[in-house]
Amino acid sequence: MSNPYTIPVSDLSADERGSFIVRTYSHLTLAVLLFVAIEVFFFSTGIANAIMAAVASVSWLIILGGFMVLSWMASFFASPRLSKPVQYLGLFLYVLGQAIITVPLLVLANQAAPGTIASAAQATLGGFFLLTGVVVVTRKDFSFMRTFLFWGGILALVTIVCAVLFHFSLGTWFSVAMVLLAGGSILYTTSSVMRDFPEDAYVAASIQLFAGVALLFWYVLRLFIGSRR
């Protein structure tokens, strides 16, 4: 007898699919709220200043490398093959990592362009709901975007590394390209969540969706800061 947790959501009954989607997006909402709570804690306690001081004294390549390792660990811990407490640990680690790496951009936004954080958050949520609606309404399989997202991510990473090594600025067009990449990631992940994830993988699904939302917020905020300067 096959394990029901290995059966793709698309092969389940309508009630089971609905239950999976509710749990996935409930966890995504909790992840977003946790992200906000952590950022509020960082700024209200002065930890944000300590993070800024650490960032100023350490190469961004080291920070980027550490975050990539943390992201891999979180994704691994969120595997449905592991126990639920370990999956939740993965979710917490991923949100914490995103919160830490976003602190410098939030500090810059507060100093250089007050009010842009709320505007960027609203634009990000609006974009996310719009892209989710496209997948739900059209029921299109966006798996064809996987190759584009993979190579787009590699190209973006190489560009960021070159910018750090050769000290050139990543301009507005890079942010626009990253917003498009984040949007494509949300389309692809949402489609995959609706079709391919097993029933018990709602924690892993919420992590992947949150990753797309966090990436979109980062570069929308970067665009907003640039438009106010």
Secondary structure, 3 states (H helix, E strand, C coil): CCCHHHCEHHHCCHHHHHHHHHHHHHHHHHHHHHHHHHHHHHHHHCHHHHHHHHHHHCCHHHHHHHHHHHHHHHHHHCCCCCCHHHHHHHHHHHHHHHHHHHHHHHHHHHHHCCCHHHHHHHHHHHHHHHHHHHHHHHCCCCHHHHHHHHHHHHHHHHHHHHHHHHCCCCCHHHHHHHHHHHHHHHHHHHHHHHHCCECCCHHHHHHHHHHHHHHHHHHHHHHHHHHHC
